[in-house]
Amino acid sequence: MAKVTRDDVARLAGTSTAVVSYVINNGPRPVAPATRERVLAAIKELGYRPDRVAQAMASRRTDLIGMIVPDARQPFFGEMAHAVEQAAAERGKMVLVGNSDYVAEREVHYLRAFLGMRVSGLILVSHALNNQAAAEIEAWDARVVLLHERPELIDDVAVVTDDIGGAQLATRHLLEHGYAYVACLGGTAETPSVGDPVSDHVEGWRRAMQEAGIPTEGKLFEAPYNRYEAYQVGLELLAGPDRPPAIFCSTDDQAIGVLRAARELRIDVPGELAVAGFDDVKEAALTDPPLTTIASDRSAMARAAVDLVLDDGLRVAGSRRERLKLFPSRLVVRRSCGCAPQETPGS
């Protein structure tokens, strides 16, 4: 059976191949509704399938969006990648996801690979963007949107959560329960001091403690972001002689690890220890007890990132403040802080 071509579609629809192209690609020129309907009917009748490779070669762009995350195995990044994929599908795009594993060289590898594929744009969740990665982005003159984190080395548009404000909310809420102080699980020694959400979470905790007149010295503890290693940190911290009355964890994964450590040590939460996290991953509502945490609208953030990375006017001039799309944080109260539950699982 002969392959159906764009000429066949144009012939059946009674129009030119250029008009068929405009319909398929939604531009660059408008097509009258009646003509569009004829073209779409012809495409359906003939079973025409556009040659995406040829289209990409002609336009020097594909229908792909590249997305680089630190580790999609962590629930937060997995949920964010899924939200981006859904938002991209609404725009007729597909998403390629690469995991940097918090390694700068892997991030550069995926940057080169995705940009070399002529993706329509790149959504970058960068843990610690280095000079080489920044140079790659500049060399390709790529459409890049920073999501969740905003490294200082590049000035591309960023879509982020109010991390400092959210951490303040969580810490204030714990202090309002009357705990003498709130300890904090931050990042590790390798955590960037600027532009990284965990650093901002620590800053928000510090501000809330200072507002309450409580010193922070000796109350900040290093911990990896994932639950498994945070569990080990939790065991050491909770089994020690100076067990804190409350802990704010910079990620929900850390908090899940701490909850497991507390359960293993037979420490009642929230009776003997209050815990709060940050991110509101799906599992936070199903921990024992359910985790009080900070949430943001990931779906709206993903949609904003996709819209921005596909927008021809993305690289407009403007200050960094104007190029920052900040989404508010909100406190999600569950039982781990000592409150009666206000939400049911899945809400």
BALOBA-1460 file (C-alpha; in Angstrom, 3 decimals):
// residues 347
<rec num="1" residu="m" x="0.000" y="0.000" z="0.000"/>
<rec num="2" residu="a" x="1.443" y="3.346" z="-1.087"/>
<rec num="3" residu="k" x="2.336" y="5.808" z="1.634"/>
<rec num="4" residu="v" x="-0.110" y="8.687" z="1.984"/>
<rec num="5" residu="t" x="1.595" y="12.041" z="1.423"/>
<rec num="6" residu="r" x="0.799" y="15.646" z="2.166"/>
<rec num="7" residu="d" x="0.079" y="16.094" z="-1.553"/>
<rec num="8" residu="d" x="-2.664" y="13.450" z="-1.272"/>
<rec num="9" residu="v" x="-4.249" y="15.305" z="1.629"/>
<rec num="10" residu="a" x="-4.095" y="18.621" z="-0.228"/>
<rec num="11" residu="r" x="-5.629" y="17.069" z="-3.357"/>
<rec num="12" residu="l" x="-8.549" y="15.539" z="-1.434"/>
<rec num="13" residu="a" x="-9.148" y="18.705" z="0.613"/>
<rec num="14" residu="g" x="-8.929" y="20.924" z="-2.485"/>
<rec num="15" residu="t" x="-6.194" y="23.116" z="-1.092"/>
<rec num="16" residu="s" x="-2.417" y="23.579" z="-1.200"/>
<rec num="17" residu="t" x="0.208" y="21.575" z="0.648"/>
<rec num="18" residu="a" x="1.191" y="24.774" z="2.442"/>
<rec num="19" residu="v" x="-2.296" y="25.063" z="3.938"/>
<rec num="20" residu="v" x="-2.126" y="21.415" z="4.995"/>
<rec num="21" residu="s" x="1.143" y="22.220" z="6.729"/>
<rec num="22" residu="y" x="-0.417" y="25.202" z="8.523"/>
<rec num="23" residu="v" x="-3.206" y="22.975" z="9.825"/>
<rec num="24" residu="i" x="-0.864" y="20.219" z="10.990"/>
<rec num="25" residu="n" x="1.531" y="22.627" z="12.687"/>
<rec num="26" residu="n" x="-1.090" y="25.106" z="13.940"/>
<rec num="27" residu="g" x="0.620" y="27.876" z="12.005"/>
<rec num="28" residu="p" x="2.525" y="29.948" z="11.279"/>
<rec num="29" residu="r" x="-0.391" y="31.336" z="9.235"/>
<rec num="30" residu="p" x="-4.087" y="31.145" z="10.163"/>
<rec num="31" residu="v" x="-6.441" y="28.855" z="8.258"/>
<rec num="32" residu="a" x="-10.154" y="29.507" z="7.760"/>
<rec num="33" residu="p" x="-12.317" y="27.193" z="9.929"/>
<rec num="34" residu="a" x="-14.068" y="25.607" z="6.952"/>
<rec num="35" residu="t" x="-10.758" y="24.904" z="5.201"/>
<rec num="36" residu="r" x="-9.293" y="23.498" z="8.407"/>
<rec num="37" residu="e" x="-12.232" y="21.119" z="8.725"/>
<rec num="38" residu="r" x="-11.752" y="19.893" z="5.143"/>
<rec num="39" residu="v" x="-8.073" y="19.265" z="5.748"/>
<rec num="40" residu="l" x="-8.717" y="17.420" z="9.012"/>
<rec num="41" residu="a" x="-11.414" y="15.312" z="7.331"/>
<rec num="42" residu="a" x="-9.009" y="14.428" z="4.521"/>
<rec num="43" residu="i" x="-6.288" y="13.500" z="7.014"/>
<rec num="44" residu="k" x="-8.720" y="11.198" z="8.829"/>
<rec num="45" residu="e" x="-10.083" y="9.620" z="5.639"/>
<rec num="46" residu="l" x="-6.645" y="8.930" z="4.177"/>
<rec num="47" residu="g" x="-5.043" y="7.918" z="7.478"/>
<rec num="48" residu="y" x="-2.236" y="10.419" z="6.951"/>
<rec num="49" residu="r" x="0.582" y="10.425" z="9.517"/>
<rec num="50" residu="p" x="2.980" y="13.408" z="9.435"/>
<rec num="51" residu="d" x="6.685" y="12.628" z="9.109"/>
<rec num="52" residu="r" x="7.907" y="14.115" z="12.389"/>
<rec num="53" residu="v" x="11.554" y="13.624" z="11.510"/>
<rec num="54" residu="a" x="11.166" y="15.570" z="8.260"/>
<rec num="55" residu="q" x="9.254" y="18.283" z="10.108"/>
<rec num="56" residu="a" x="11.999" y="18.564" z="12.698"/>
<rec num="57" residu="m" x="14.678" y="18.816" z="10.014"/>
<rec num="58" residu="a" x="12.754" y="21.534" z="8.201"/>
<rec num="59" residu="s" x="11.894" y="23.592" z="11.279"/>
<rec num="60" residu="r" x="15.062" y="22.725" z="13.250"/>
<rec num="61" residu="r" x="12.729" y="21.988" z="16.179"/>
<rec num="62" residu="t" x="11.036" y="18.796" z="17.358"/>
<rec num="63" residu="d" x="7.813" y="18.224" z="19.265"/>
<rec num="64" residu="l" x="9.934" y="17.282" z="22.244"/>
<rec num="65" residu="i" x="10.611" y="19.080" z="25.502"/>
<rec num="66" residu="g" x="13.697" y="18.037" z="27.416"/>
<rec num="67" residu="m" x="13.494" y="17.873" z="31.202"/>
<rec num="68" residu="i" x="16.405" y="17.254" z="33.552"/>
<rec num="69" residu="v" x="15.741" y="16.371" z="37.189"/>
<rec num="70" residu="p" x="18.138" y="15.351" z="39.967"/>
<rec num="71" residu="d" x="16.459" y="12.003" z="40.705"/>
<rec num="72" residu="a" x="13.027" y="10.911" z="39.446"/>
<rec num="73" residu="r" x="13.013" y="8.108" z="42.032"/>
<rec num="74" residu="q" x="12.346" y="10.736" z="44.688"/>
<rec num="75" residu="p" x="8.582" y="11.280" z="44.884"/>
<rec num="76" residu="f" x="8.745" y="15.060" z="44.529"/>
<rec num="77" residu="f" x="10.695" y="14.972" z="41.269"/>
<rec num="78" residu="g" x="8.661" y="12.054" z="39.946"/>
<rec num="79" residu="e" x="5.416" y="13.928" z="40.605"/>
<rec num="80" residu="m" x="6.820" y="17.100" z="39.076"/>
<rec num="81" residu="a" x="7.960" y="15.269" z="35.935"/>
<rec num="82" residu="h" x="4.513" y="13.701" z="35.592"/>
<rec num="83" residu="a" x="2.854" y="17.108" z="35.923"/>
<rec num="84" residu="v" x="5.146" y="18.520" z="33.214"/>
<rec num="85" residu="e" x="4.345" y="15.575" z="30.941"/>
<rec num="86" residu="q" x="0.614" y="16.181" z="31.350"/>
<rec num="87" residu="a" x="0.982" y="19.911" z="30.680"/>
<rec num="88" residu="a" x="3.140" y="19.227" z="27.614"/>
<rec num="89" residu="a" x="0.588" y="16.757" z="26.222"/>
<rec num="90" residu="e" x="-2.028" y="19.521" z="26.386"/>
<rec num="91" residu="r" x="0.239" y="21.508" z="24.040"/>
<rec num="92" residu="g" x="0.849" y="18.554" z="21.710"/>
<rec num="93" residu="k" x="4.387" y="17.947" z="22.955"/>
<rec num="94" residu="m" x="6.216" y="14.972" z="24.437"/>
<rec num="95" residu="v" x="8.750" y="15.048" z="27.257"/>
<rec num="96" residu="l" x="12.151" y="13.370" z="27.485"/>
<rec num="97" residu="v" x="13.370" y="13.059" z="31.077"/>
<rec num="98" residu="g" x="17.001" y="12.687" z="32.147"/>
<rec num="99" residu="n" x="18.259" y="12.121" z="35.690"/>
<rec num="100" residu="s" x="21.395" y="14.015" z="36.683"/>
<rec num="101" residu="d" x="21.706" y="12.046" z="39.955"/>
<rec num="102" residu="y" x="23.025" y="15.270" z="41.516"/>
<rec num="103" residu="v" x="26.169" y="14.903" z="39.367"/>
<rec num="104" residu="a" x="27.238" y="17.962" z="37.358"/>
<rec num="105" residu="e" x="28.785" y="15.888" z="34.550"/>
<rec num="106" residu="r" x="25.535" y="13.974" z="34.000"/>
<rec num="107" residu="e" x="23.619" y="17.230" z="33.878"/>
<rec num="108" residu="v" x="25.956" y="18.481" z="31.142"/>
<rec num="109" residu="h" x="25.544" y="15.150" z="29.313"/>
<rec num="110" residu="y" x="21.777" y="15.520" z="29.171"/>
<rec num="111" residu="l" x="21.994" y="19.189" z="28.276"/>
<rec num="112" residu="r" x="24.130" y="18.347" z="25.244"/>
<rec num="113" residu="a" x="21.976" y="15.366" z="24.274"/>
<rec num="114" residu="f" x="18.628" y="17.170" z="24.490"/>
<rec num="115" residu="l" x="19.824" y="20.403" z="22.892"/>
<rec num="116" residu="g" x="21.465" y="18.367" z="20.129"/>
<rec num="117" residu="m" x="18.075" y="16.777" z="19.452"/>
<rec num="118" residu="r" x="16.705" y="20.268" z="18.790"/>
<rec num="119" residu="v" x="14.068" y="20.005" z="21.490"/>
<rec num="120" residu="s" x="11.456" y="22.761" z="21.461"/>
<rec num="121" residu="g" x="12.719" y="23.821" z="24.851"/>
<rec num="122" residu="l" x="14.340" y="22.619" z="28.034"/>
<rec num="123" residu="i" x="12.937" y="22.522" z="31.572"/>
<rec num="124" residu="l" x="15.800" y="22.302" z="34.002"/>
<rec num="125" residu="v" x="15.634" y="21.278" z="37.646"/>
<rec num="126" residu="s" x="19.283" y="21.839" z="38.448"/>
<rec num="127" residu="h" x="20.784" y="20.991" z="41.801"/>
<rec num="128" residu="a" x="24.027" y="22.883" z="41.259"/>
<rec num="129" residu="l" x="24.503" y="24.300" z="37.788"/>
<rec num="130" residu="n" x="28.209" y="24.611" z="36.998"/>
<rec num="131" residu="n" x="30.048" y="26.852" z="34.534"/>
<rec num="132" residu="q" x="30.217" y="24.153" z="31.864"/>
<rec num="133" residu="a" x="26.457" y="23.581" z="31.937"/>
<rec num="134" residu="a" x="25.806" y="27.320" z="31.801"/>
<rec num="135" residu="a" x="28.151" y="27.591" z="28.813"/>
<rec num="136" residu="e" x="26.291" y="24.799" z="26.986"/>
<rec num="137" residu="i" x="22.987" y="26.611" z="27.427"/>
<rec num="138" residu="e" x="24.489" y="29.888" z="26.224"/>
<rec num="139" residu="a" x="26.173" y="28.250" z="23.215"/>
<rec num="140" residu="w" x="22.948" y="26.678" z="21.965"/>
<rec num="141" residu="d" x="20.906" y="29.822" z="22.644"/>
<rec num="142" residu="a" x="18.278" y="27.446" z="23.968"/>
<rec num="143" residu="r" x="14.856" y="28.127" z="25.394"/>
<rec num="144" residu="v" x="15.355" y="27.185" z="29.013"/>
<rec num="145" residu="v" x="13.014" y="27.468" z="31.972"/>
<rec num="146" residu="l" x="14.337" y="26.791" z="35.448"/>
<rec num="147" residu="l" x="11.853" y="24.863" z="37.547"/>
<rec num="148" residu="h" x="11.903" y="24.487" z="41.339"/>
<rec num="149" residu="e" x="15.491" y="25.770" z="41.608"/>
<rec num="150" residu="r" x="17.102" y="28.961" z="40.300"/>
<rec num="151" residu="p" x="20.894" y="28.724" z="39.920"/>
<rec num="152" residu="e" x="22.639" y="32.065" z="39.784"/>
<rec num="153" residu="l" x="24.882" y="31.212" z="36.824"/>
<rec num="154" residu="i" x="22.141" y="31.691" z="34.224"/>
<rec num="155" residu="d" x="19.434" y="34.310" z="34.015"/>
<rec num="156" residu="d" x="16.701" y="32.284" z="32.346"/>
<rec num="157" residu="v" x="13.085" y="32.428" z="33.447"/>
<rec num="158" residu="a" x="12.414" y="30.532" z="36.688"/>
<rec num="159" residu="v" x="9.220" y="28.977" z="38.044"/>
<rec num="160" residu="v" x="9.609" y="28.426" z="41.775"/>
<rec num="161" residu="t" x="7.776" y="28.058" z="45.073"/>
<rec num="162" residu="d" x="7.993" y="30.564" z="47.918"/>
<rec num="163" residu="d" x="10.433" y="28.285" z="49.741"/>
<rec num="164" residu="i" x="11.479" y="30.732" z="52.439"/>
<rec num="165" residu="g" x="7.903" y="31.742" z="53.229"/>
<rec num="166" residu="g" x="6.738" y="28.132" z="53.293"/>
<rec num="167" residu="a" x="9.464" y="27.069" z="55.716"/>
<rec num="168" residu="q" x="8.558" y="30.001" z="57.952"/>
<rec num="169" residu="l" x="4.921" y="28.838" z="57.928"/>
<rec num="170" residu="a" x="5.844" y="25.314" z="58.990"/>
<rec num="171" residu="t" x="8.288" y="26.403" z="61.693"/>
<rec num="172" residu="r" x="5.923" y="29.017" z="63.133"/>
<rec num="173" residu="h" x="3.153" y="26.439" z="63.253"/>
<rec num="174" residu="l" x="5.327" y="24.033" z="65.239"/>
<rec num="175" residu="l" x="6.384" y="26.799" z="67.625"/>
<rec num="176" residu="e" x="2.738" y="27.781" z="68.144"/>
<rec num="177" residu="h" x="2.221" y="24.352" z="69.694"/>
<rec num="178" residu="g" x="4.470" y="25.518" z="72.515"/>
<rec num="179" residu="y" x="7.589" y="23.499" z="71.749"/>
<rec num="180" residu="a" x="10.713" y="25.022" z="73.276"/>
<rec num="181" residu="y" x="12.431" y="25.002" z="69.911"/>
<rec num="182" residu="v" x="12.340" y="23.392" z="66.481"/>
<rec num="183" residu="a" x="15.361" y="21.564" z="65.058"/>
<rec num="184" residu="c" x="15.923" y="21.545" z="61.303"/>
<rec num="185" residu="l" x="17.142" y="18.889" z="58.894"/>
<rec num="186" residu="g" x="18.805" y="20.836" z="56.103"/>
<rec num="187" residu="g" x="20.893" y="19.597" z="53.206"/>
<rec num="188" residu="t" x="24.479" y="18.412" z="53.104"/>
<rec num="189" residu="a" x="27.795" y="20.224" z="52.872"/>
<rec num="190" residu="e" x="27.440" y="20.112" z="49.064"/>
<rec num="191" residu="t" x="24.082" y="21.908" z="49.064"/>
<rec num="192" residu="p" x="24.405" y="25.237" z="47.208"/>
<rec num="193" residu="s" x="23.966" y="28.262" z="49.423"/>
<rec num="194" residu="v" x="22.135" y="30.328" z="46.779"/>
<rec num="195" residu="g" x="19.192" y="29.406" z="44.580"/>
<rec num="196" residu="d" x="18.619" y="25.970" z="46.109"/>
<rec num="197" residu="p" x="15.200" y="25.276" z="47.695"/>
<rec num="198" residu="v" x="16.663" y="23.404" z="50.665"/>
<rec num="199" residu="s" x="18.922" y="26.366" z="51.462"/>
<rec num="200" residu="d" x="15.824" y="28.574" z="51.324"/>
<rec num="201" residu="h" x="13.963" y="26.157" z="53.610"/>
<rec num="202" residu="v" x="16.774" y="26.458" z="56.132"/>
<rec num="203" residu="e" x="16.653" y="30.244" z="55.808"/>
<rec num="204" residu="g" x="12.884" y="30.243" z="56.420"/>
<rec num="205" residu="w" x="13.333" y="28.051" z="59.505"/>
<rec num="206" residu="r" x="16.068" y="30.356" z="60.762"/>
<rec num="207" residu="r" x="13.909" y="33.471" z="60.293"/>
<rec num="208" residu="a" x="10.954" y="31.928" z="62.146"/>
<rec num="209" residu="m" x="13.184" y="30.905" z="65.028"/>
<rec num="210" residu="q" x="14.742" y="34.361" z="65.212"/>
<rec num="211" residu="e" x="11.286" y="35.979" z="65.162"/>
<rec num="212" residu="a" x="10.434" y="33.876" z="68.212"/>
<rec num="213" residu="g" x="13.672" y="34.905" z="69.926"/>
<rec num="214" residu="i" x="15.062" y="31.361" z="69.874"/>
<rec num="215" residu="p" x="18.731" y="30.801" z="68.963"/>
<rec num="216" residu="t" x="19.454" y="28.416" z="66.093"/>
<rec num="217" residu="e" x="23.005" y="27.407" z="67.014"/>
<rec num="218" residu="g" x="23.346" y="23.643" z="67.337"/>
<rec num="219" residu="k" x="19.835" y="23.003" z="66.048"/>
<rec num="220" residu="l" x="20.566" y="22.592" z="62.325"/>
<rec num="221" residu="f" x="21.569" y="19.106" z="61.190"/>
<rec num="222" residu="e" x="22.885" y="17.910" z="57.845"/>
<rec num="223" residu="a" x="20.915" y="15.204" z="56.075"/>
<rec num="224" residu="p" x="20.687" y="13.843" z="52.514"/>
<rec num="225" residu="y" x="17.408" y="14.520" z="50.741"/>
<rec num="226" residu="n" x="16.237" y="10.916" z="50.450"/>
<rec num="227" residu="r" x="14.346" y="9.034" z="53.155"/>
<rec num="228" residu="y" x="16.789" y="6.149" z="53.459"/>
<rec num="229" residu="e" x="19.812" y="8.183" z="54.509"/>
<rec num="230" residu="a" x="17.637" y="10.669" z="56.428"/>
<rec num="231" residu="y" x="16.367" y="7.669" z="58.404"/>
<rec num="232" residu="q" x="19.938" y="6.977" z="59.544"/>
<rec num="233" residu="v" x="20.380" y="10.629" z="60.547"/>
<rec num="234" residu="g" x="17.069" y="10.429" z="62.379"/>
<rec num="235" residu="l" x="18.137" y="7.359" z="64.335"/>
<rec num="236" residu="e" x="21.277" y="9.114" z="65.571"/>
<rec num="237" residu="l" x="19.494" y="12.360" z="66.378"/>
<rec num="238" residu="l" x="16.506" y="10.819" z="68.162"/>
<rec num="239" residu="a" x="18.554" y="8.280" z="70.122"/>
<rec num="240" residu="g" x="20.889" y="10.984" z="71.442"/>
<rec num="241" residu="p" x="20.658" y="12.716" z="74.829"/>
<rec num="242" residu="d" x="19.451" y="16.027" z="73.349"/>
<rec num="243" residu="r" x="16.458" y="14.814" z="71.384"/>
<rec num="244" residu="p" x="14.573" y="17.833" z="69.997"/>
<rec num="245" residu="p" x="10.883" y="18.280" z="70.778"/>
<rec num="246" residu="a" x="10.066" y="19.148" z="67.170"/>
<rec num="247" residu="i" x="11.787" y="18.825" z="63.783"/>
<rec num="248" residu="f" x="11.217" y="20.708" z="60.548"/>
<rec num="249" residu="c" x="12.527" y="18.661" z="57.619"/>
<rec num="250" residu="s" x="13.489" y="20.412" z="54.402"/>
<rec num="251" residu="t" x="11.870" y="17.672" z="52.298"/>
<rec num="252" residu="d" x="9.020" y="15.243" z="52.870"/>
<rec num="253" residu="d" x="11.368" y="12.390" z="52.019"/>
<rec num="254" residu="q" x="13.557" y="13.405" z="54.962"/>
<rec num="255" residu="a" x="10.469" y="13.603" z="57.184"/>
<rec num="256" residu="i" x="9.352" y="10.120" z="56.130"/>
<rec num="257" residu="g" x="12.783" y="8.824" z="57.140"/>
<rec num="258" residu="v" x="12.540" y="10.586" z="60.515"/>
<rec num="259" residu="l" x="9.059" y="9.152" z="61.126"/>
<rec num="260" residu="r" x="10.403" y="5.655" z="60.459"/>
<rec num="261" residu="a" x="13.296" y="6.259" z="62.860"/>
<rec num="262" residu="a" x="10.906" y="7.494" z="65.555"/>
<rec num="263" residu="r" x="8.683" y="4.455" z="65.109"/>
<rec num="264" residu="e" x="11.679" y="2.117" z="65.393"/>
<rec num="265" residu="l" x="12.823" y="3.874" z="68.594"/>
<rec num="266" residu="r" x="9.259" y="3.745" z="69.992"/>
<rec num="267" residu="i" x="9.023" y="7.529" z="70.154"/>
<rec num="268" residu="d" x="5.416" y="8.645" z="69.913"/>
<rec num="269" residu="v" x="4.639" y="11.183" z="67.162"/>
<rec num="270" residu="p" x="3.219" y="13.695" z="67.938"/>
<rec num="271" residu="g" x="3.075" y="12.897" z="71.678"/>
<rec num="272" residu="e" x="6.839" y="12.997" z="72.219"/>
<rec num="273" residu="l" x="8.050" y="14.451" z="68.932"/>
<rec num="274" residu="a" x="6.441" y="16.747" z="66.357"/>
<rec num="275" residu="v" x="7.493" y="16.532" z="62.700"/>
<rec num="276" residu="a" x="6.775" y="18.712" z="59.663"/>
<rec num="277" residu="g" x="8.065" y="18.466" z="56.107"/>
<rec num="278" residu="f" x="8.077" y="20.342" z="52.835"/>
<rec num="279" residu="d" x="6.702" y="19.361" z="49.371"/>
<rec num="280" residu="d" x="3.397" y="17.567" z="50.148"/>
<rec num="281" residu="v" x="4.193" y="14.472" z="48.107"/>
<rec num="282" residu="k" x="1.299" y="12.008" z="47.800"/>
<rec num="283" residu="e" x="2.756" y="9.716" z="50.455"/>
<rec num="284" residu="a" x="2.672" y="12.492" z="53.062"/>
<rec num="285" residu="a" x="-1.037" y="11.852" z="53.640"/>
<rec num="286" residu="l" x="-0.413" y="8.131" z="54.184"/>
<rec num="287" residu="t" x="2.466" y="8.162" z="56.693"/>
<rec num="288" residu="d" x="1.839" y="7.128" z="60.289"/>
<rec num="289" residu="p" x="0.885" y="9.624" z="61.536"/>
<rec num="290" residu="p" x="-0.017" y="11.660" z="58.430"/>
<rec num="291" residu="l" x="2.593" y="14.339" z="57.809"/>
<rec num="292" residu="t" x="2.061" y="18.057" z="58.281"/>
<rec num="293" residu="t" x="3.850" y="19.725" z="55.399"/>
<rec num="294" residu="i" x="4.086" y="22.638" z="52.984"/>
<rec num="295" residu="a" x="2.415" y="22.394" z="49.585"/>
<rec num="296" residu="s" x="2.486" y="24.329" z="46.345"/>
<rec num="297" residu="d" x="0.470" y="23.928" z="43.163"/>
<rec num="298" residu="r" x="2.753" y="21.605" z="41.185"/>
<rec num="299" residu="s" x="0.275" y="21.274" z="38.330"/>
<rec num="300" residu="a" x="0.089" y="25.044" z="37.892"/>
<rec num="301" residu="m" x="3.878" y="25.338" z="38.138"/>
<rec num="302" residu="a" x="4.362" y="22.622" z="35.508"/>
<rec num="303" residu="r" x="1.864" y="24.264" z="33.189"/>
<rec num="304" residu="a" x="3.563" y="27.632" z="33.627"/>
<rec num="305" residu="a" x="6.969" y="26.101" z="32.853"/>
<rec num="306" residu="v" x="5.675" y="24.404" z="29.695"/>
<rec num="307" residu="d" x="3.879" y="27.532" z="28.522"/>
<rec num="308" residu="l" x="6.995" y="29.618" z="29.086"/>
<rec num="309" residu="v" x="9.384" y="27.224" z="27.373"/>
<rec num="310" residu="l" x="7.143" y="27.106" z="24.281"/>
<rec num="311" residu="d" x="6.567" y="30.862" z="24.195"/>
<rec num="312" residu="d" x="8.398" y="32.711" z="21.397"/>
<rec num="313" residu="g" x="8.653" y="35.725" z="23.686"/>
<rec num="314" residu="l" x="10.399" y="33.798" z="26.430"/>
<rec num="315" residu="r" x="13.775" y="35.493" z="26.159"/>
<rec num="316" residu="v" x="12.459" y="39.023" z="26.528"/>
<rec num="317" residu="a" x="14.512" y="41.666" z="28.242"/>
<rec num="318" residu="g" x="13.751" y="42.377" z="31.854"/>
<rec num="319" residu="s" x="15.100" y="42.235" z="35.354"/>
<rec num="320" residu="r" x="15.599" y="38.964" z="37.166"/>
<rec num="321" residu="r" x="12.658" y="39.802" z="39.407"/>
<rec num="322" residu="e" x="10.397" y="40.173" z="36.351"/>
<rec num="323" residu="r" x="11.646" y="36.838" z="35.040"/>
<rec num="324" residu="l" x="10.794" y="34.985" z="38.258"/>
<rec num="325" residu="k" x="7.347" y="33.373" z="38.500"/>
<rec num="326" residu="l" x="6.773" y="32.775" z="42.199"/>
<rec num="327" residu="f" x="4.017" y="30.432" z="43.390"/>
<rec num="328" residu="p" x="2.758" y="30.690" z="46.972"/>
<rec num="329" residu="s" x="3.218" y="27.996" z="49.589"/>
<rec num="330" residu="r" x="0.463" y="26.786" z="51.892"/>
<rec num="331" residu="l" x="0.470" y="24.852" z="55.137"/>
<rec num="332" residu="v" x="-1.188" y="21.426" z="55.035"/>
<rec num="333" residu="v" x="-2.045" y="20.437" z="58.611"/>
<rec num="334" residu="r" x="-2.136" y="16.750" z="59.482"/>
<rec num="335" residu="r" x="-1.422" y="14.873" z="62.726"/>
<rec num="336" residu="s" x="2.396" y="14.744" z="62.873"/>
<rec num="337" residu="c" x="2.568" y="18.264" z="64.320"/>
<rec num="338" residu="g" x="0.082" y="17.597" z="67.104"/>
<rec num="339" residu="c" x="-3.040" y="18.969" z="65.421"/>
<rec num="340" residu="a" x="-6.256" y="17.119" z="64.769"/>
<rec num="341" residu="p" x="-6.361" y="16.059" z="61.090"/>
<rec num="342" residu="q" x="-7.810" y="18.611" z="58.668"/>
<rec num="343" residu="e" x="-7.337" y="16.601" z="55.475"/>
<rec num="344" residu="t" x="-8.111" y="13.070" z="54.359"/>
<rec num="345" residu="p" x="-5.688" y="10.952" z="52.321"/>
<rec num="346" residu="g" x="-5.659" y="12.005" z="48.673"/>
<rec num="347" residu="s" x="-7.172" y="15.436" z="49.359"/>
